[in-house]
Amino acid sequence: MTLKVCKKEEKMDREFQKKFKFEGSINVLTQMMVDPAATEKRGGAKNLPLRPGEILDVIQFTNQGQILCRNSQRRYGYVPQAVMLPL
């Protein structure tokens, strides 16, 4: 990775930690796939946009039936647990 890309990723990670009040280091717990039968959804304030069949990195499981995830564009947000499938 170039220095520019690395700094951009660090900045996005810091913004994520501030927005979601996430403390500590960002560790990927596992990867999951969005159900291919699910409909495509636009993201909201803290929700991640969903595309059927997309592979997401799981950062944290929450107790409200949501999963905190990161997509391939390094965007973070909540995803309903009902539309996620284990790999």
C-alpha atoms as an extended CHARMM CRD file, in Angstrom:
* protein
*
        87  EXT
         1         1  MET       CA              0.0000000000        0.0000000000        0.0000000000  PROA      1               0.0000000000
         2         2  THR       CA              1.1160000000        3.4890000000       -0.6400000000  PROA      2               0.0000000000
         3         3  LEU       CA              1.4490000000        5.9870000000        2.1640000000  PROA      3               0.0000000000
         4         4  LYS       CA             -1.4990000000        8.0060000000        0.7930000000  PROA      4               0.0000000000
         5         5  VAL       CA             -3.8390000000        4.9950000000        0.8000000000  PROA      5               0.0000000000
         6         6  CYS       CA             -2.7160000000        3.9810000000        4.2750000000  PROA      6               0.0000000000
         7         7  LYS       CA             -3.3710000000        7.4690000000        5.6900000000  PROA      7               0.0000000000
         8         8  LYS       CA             -6.8060000000        7.5450000000        4.0290000000  PROA      8               0.0000000000
         9         9  GLU       CA             -7.7360000000        4.2030000000        5.6160000000  PROA      9               0.0000000000
        10        10  GLU       CA             -6.5290000000        5.3840000000        9.0180000000  PROA      10              0.0000000000
        11        11  LYS       CA             -8.6560000000        8.5210000000        8.6800000000  PROA      11              0.0000000000
        12        12  MET       CA            -11.7390000000        6.4650000000        7.7630000000  PROA      12              0.0000000000
        13        13  ASP       CA            -11.1130000000        4.2020000000       10.7760000000  PROA      13              0.0000000000
        14        14  ARG       CA            -10.8630000000        7.2140000000       13.1140000000  PROA      14              0.0000000000
        15        15  GLU       CA            -14.1130000000        8.6560000000       11.7040000000  PROA      15              0.0000000000
        16        16  PHE       CA            -15.8000000000        5.2880000000       12.2610000000  PROA      16              0.0000000000
        17        17  GLN       CA            -14.6210000000        5.1310000000       15.8770000000  PROA      17              0.0000000000
        18        18  LYS       CA            -15.9140000000        8.6460000000       16.5160000000  PROA      18              0.0000000000
        19        19  LYS       CA            -19.2880000000        8.1430000000       14.7780000000  PROA      19              0.0000000000
        20        20  PHE       CA            -20.0710000000        4.7830000000       16.4120000000  PROA      20              0.0000000000
        21        21  LYS       CA            -18.3340000000        5.5270000000       19.7460000000  PROA      21              0.0000000000
        22        22  PHE       CA            -16.2160000000        2.4180000000       19.1650000000  PROA      22              0.0000000000
        23        23  GLU       CA            -13.3130000000        2.0210000000       21.5840000000  PROA      23              0.0000000000
        24        24  GLY       CA            -10.2040000000       -0.0660000000       21.0570000000  PROA      24              0.0000000000
        25        25  SER       CA             -8.7220000000       -1.5190000000       17.9230000000  PROA      25              0.0000000000
        26        26  ILE       CA            -10.8500000000       -2.5660000000       14.9670000000  PROA      26              0.0000000000
        27        27  ASN       CA            -10.6720000000       -6.3490000000       14.6310000000  PROA      27              0.0000000000
        28        28  VAL       CA            -12.5260000000       -8.3770000000       12.0300000000  PROA      28              0.0000000000
        29        29  LEU       CA            -14.3410000000      -11.2060000000       13.8290000000  PROA      29              0.0000000000
        30        30  THR       CA            -15.4720000000      -13.0490000000       10.7210000000  PROA      30              0.0000000000
        31        31  GLN       CA            -16.8460000000      -12.5080000000        7.2310000000  PROA      31              0.0000000000
        32        32  MET       CA            -20.4750000000      -12.9710000000        6.2780000000  PROA      32              0.0000000000
        33        33  MET       CA            -22.4550000000      -12.6820000000        3.0760000000  PROA      33              0.0000000000
        34        34  VAL       CA            -25.6030000000      -10.6750000000        2.4480000000  PROA      34              0.0000000000
        35        35  ASP       CA            -28.4100000000      -13.0680000000        1.4860000000  PROA      35              0.0000000000
        36        36  PRO       CA            -28.6000000000      -13.2310000000       -2.3380000000  PROA      36              0.0000000000
        37        37  ALA       CA            -32.4150000000      -13.2530000000       -2.0380000000  PROA      37              0.0000000000
        38        38  ALA       CA            -32.4120000000       -9.9750000000       -0.0710000000  PROA      38              0.0000000000
        39        39  THR       CA            -33.3910000000       -6.7560000000       -1.7820000000  PROA      39              0.0000000000
        40        40  GLU       CA            -30.8340000000       -4.0340000000       -2.3550000000  PROA      40              0.0000000000
        41        41  LYS       CA            -31.0880000000       -1.3130000000        0.2880000000  PROA      41              0.0000000000
        42        42  ARG       CA            -29.7040000000        2.1740000000        0.4730000000  PROA      42              0.0000000000
        43        43  GLY       CA            -27.7650000000        3.0730000000        3.5650000000  PROA      43              0.0000000000
        44        44  GLY       CA            -28.9630000000        5.5280000000        6.1540000000  PROA      44              0.0000000000
        45        45  ALA       CA            -27.2670000000        7.5650000000        8.8560000000  PROA      45              0.0000000000
        46        46  LYS       CA            -25.6340000000        4.5550000000       10.5110000000  PROA      46              0.0000000000
        47        47  ASN       CA            -26.8340000000        1.7650000000        8.2180000000  PROA      47              0.0000000000
        48        48  LEU       CA            -24.6350000000        0.2260000000        5.5680000000  PROA      48              0.0000000000
        49        49  PRO       CA            -25.9660000000        0.0380000000        1.9890000000  PROA      49              0.0000000000
        50        50  LEU       CA            -26.6510000000       -3.5960000000        1.0660000000  PROA      50              0.0000000000
        51        51  ARG       CA            -26.1260000000       -5.4530000000       -2.1740000000  PROA      51              0.0000000000
        52        52  PRO       CA            -27.2630000000       -9.0760000000       -2.4470000000  PROA      52              0.0000000000
        53        53  GLY       CA            -24.3350000000      -11.4980000000       -2.3600000000  PROA      53              0.0000000000
        54        54  GLU       CA            -21.8790000000       -8.9160000000       -0.9910000000  PROA      54              0.0000000000
        55        55  ILE       CA            -19.2020000000      -10.1530000000        1.4430000000  PROA      55              0.0000000000
        56        56  LEU       CA            -18.8800000000       -8.0230000000        4.5900000000  PROA      56              0.0000000000
        57        57  ASP       CA            -16.3340000000       -7.9780000000        7.4200000000  PROA      57              0.0000000000
        58        58  VAL       CA            -18.0340000000       -8.3460000000       10.8120000000  PROA      58              0.0000000000
        59        59  ILE       CA            -16.6520000000       -5.9340000000       13.4010000000  PROA      59              0.0000000000
        60        60  GLN       CA            -19.1400000000       -6.4210000000       16.2540000000  PROA      60              0.0000000000
        61        61  PHE       CA            -22.3550000000       -8.3070000000       17.0250000000  PROA      61              0.0000000000
        62        62  THR       CA            -24.8710000000       -6.0750000000       18.8070000000  PROA      62              0.0000000000
        63        63  ASN       CA            -27.7950000000       -7.1710000000       20.9680000000  PROA      63              0.0000000000
        64        64  GLN       CA            -30.4610000000       -5.4120000000       18.8550000000  PROA      64              0.0000000000
        65        65  GLY       CA            -30.3560000000       -7.9480000000       16.0070000000  PROA      65              0.0000000000
        66        66  GLN       CA            -27.8580000000       -5.8310000000       14.1080000000  PROA      66              0.0000000000
        67        67  ILE       CA            -24.2630000000       -6.4470000000       13.1130000000  PROA      67              0.0000000000
        68        68  LEU       CA            -21.6360000000       -3.7450000000       12.7810000000  PROA      68              0.0000000000
        69        69  CYS       CA            -19.9010000000       -4.4120000000        9.4680000000  PROA      69              0.0000000000
        70        70  ARG       CA            -17.3900000000       -3.0090000000        6.9800000000  PROA      70              0.0000000000
        71        71  ASN       CA            -17.7720000000       -3.3670000000        3.2120000000  PROA      71              0.0000000000
        72        72  SER       CA            -15.1160000000       -3.5550000000        0.4880000000  PROA      72              0.0000000000
        73        73  GLN       CA            -15.0820000000        0.2650000000        0.1140000000  PROA      73              0.0000000000
        74        74  ARG       CA            -14.1010000000        0.4540000000        3.8280000000  PROA      74              0.0000000000
        75        75  ARG       CA            -17.4520000000        1.9540000000        4.8140000000  PROA      75              0.0000000000
        76        76  TYR       CA            -18.8920000000        1.0120000000        8.1860000000  PROA      76              0.0000000000
        77        77  GLY       CA            -22.4910000000        0.6030000000        9.3250000000  PROA      77              0.0000000000
        78        78  TYR       CA            -25.1610000000       -1.5740000000       10.8560000000  PROA      78              0.0000000000
        79        79  VAL       CA            -26.7020000000       -4.4730000000        8.9370000000  PROA      79              0.0000000000
        80        80  PRO       CA            -29.7830000000       -6.4650000000       10.0530000000  PROA      80              0.0000000000
        81        81  GLN       CA            -28.7410000000       -9.9010000000       11.2610000000  PROA      81              0.0000000000
        82        82  ALA       CA            -31.7140000000      -11.4400000000        9.4210000000  PROA      82              0.0000000000
        83        83  VAL       CA            -30.1690000000      -10.7930000000        5.9680000000  PROA      83              0.0000000000
        84        84  MET       CA            -26.7150000000      -12.1770000000        6.8030000000  PROA      84              0.0000000000
        85        85  LEU       CA            -25.4750000000      -15.6810000000        5.9860000000  PROA      85              0.0000000000
        86        86  PRO       CA            -22.3040000000      -17.3290000000        7.3380000000  PROA      86              0.0000000000
        87        87  LEU       CA            -19.6180000000      -18.2150000000        4.8120000000  PROA      87              0.0000000000
